[in-house]
Amino acid sequence: MGTKYAIRNIHMQTKLIKIIGIIGILALGGWWLLPRVITAVPSQIRYRLPEPLLALVTTPLPTALPAPAVNAPPPTIFVPTLPATAVATPTLAPTLPSTFTPAPTHEAATAVATALPSPTNTPSPTPSPTPTLPTTVFLEGIENVPQLFNNCGAANLTTVLTYYGQEVDQRDVAAVVRPDYDDRNVSPWQLASYVQTETALEADTYIGGDVELLKRLLAAGFPIIIEKGLVLEDHDGWMGHYLTLFGYEEASQQFWTLDTFLGPFDSVGRLESYEETMRYWRDFNYRFIVVYAPEQETAVHNILGSTYLDPLAMWQQAAERAQTAVNDSPADAFAWFNLGSSLTHLGELTGEATYYETAAVAFDEARRIGLPWRMLWYQFEPYEAYLGNGRAADVLALTDAMITSEGGRYVEETFFYQGNAWLAQGDLDRARRAYERALEVNPNFSPAQEALAANGE
């Protein structure tokens, strides 16, 4: 009898061990499959899952962009004062280099831009007196649009377009400017281009705005879209964001704003102080977008004045402003970045290679101080400066770093500039593949389309 019970116990223990083993195998298999299942879920559903589940498939974001390989003392950069010149209206799309003739690599840590030859003297326009502005402006008939995932650009533009009576949905805008739901960035020039090609309205993007200019535009009835930094929670980190301003209150020193992410989703919006607006607006060199009807062009230009209508003067002013910020706060990475961006555009406008050299030095310093990891999801002047200074290897290192993150591989500009870097190094096959990858992220991205066409698609 005892032997029979013993044998039965052994059989039960064996069966229990088998069951536990099967459960363990299923659990391990499920754990192995879970990230793949989550990755296969459509983005619009995946990003609503609990954070612990998303953590299984998301590469943790570093705290900053990779720093330059060589440390150096803080550089001294002098921005030359350039006489105002008549320059054509700025193009909205970035420069499209089909081929590169890199400038010689300069190893000096300190670069000094040289002044340009003085152009033929032309009479400067006589500035009109600044009108007295109302103490309070609140534009009626404009309502906030709750954005879809990463769709703040399209949502803010939809908000402004509906103010002008355009019947459009943010999905319509996104279908043109970011057809891929995962696309992490829409640049201001793409939004302005949408207005110009898809509507009866006009739009332009500018750099280097300030509170007084915003107030003058708002007082004239023009809502303004600004590009700014946004920090929600420490674990989310810094990110780029668009915000619509539709009024101001001088007594409290605040703007009326519509935030497509934070809400509220009505026609009242939220008040944001001038100080807070400027603090995060500087992260994008005080860039703004003005949308207007064709018959309002003269009114807009009169408000902006000659400096903003002359690209050389506008970027010169931005460079001098950034230089002042660097002098006042030499440990401010955003100030160095804005200086580098402004010098890069001066290089594009003048053809002077020295500007790329000084811009690269400024970007090196910004990276040494520490820039947010997502910085190159939205602003791409470092790539242009490094390429213009013969530093294609730096571009490849930065684009590789971007592609390792979950969001970074959904920025078409990353692959576009990676392609430009391969082209600069003479590797046409890799360049073409990079341009093709850019078009996988955004088939409507014209710079990659033109680069492929120029290099034997």
TABEL-V457267 format. One record per helix or strand of 3 or more residues. SS is the DSSP state (H for helix, E for strand). FROM is the first residue (numbers start at 0). LEN is the number of residues. If there is no record, write none. Layout:
# TABEL-V457267
ss-><SS,SS>
from-><FROM,FROM>
len-><LEN,LEN>
This chain:
# TABEL-V457267
ss-><H,H,H,E,H,H,H,E,H,E,E,E,E,H,E,H,H,H,H,H,H,H,H,H,H,H,H>
from-><1,42,50,135,151,169,187,200,210,223,237,253,269,273,287,293,305,310,332,352,374,380,391,407,411,427,445>
len-><39,4,4,3,12,8,11,6,9,8,12,5,4,11,6,11,4,18,18,17,4,8,12,3,13,14,9>
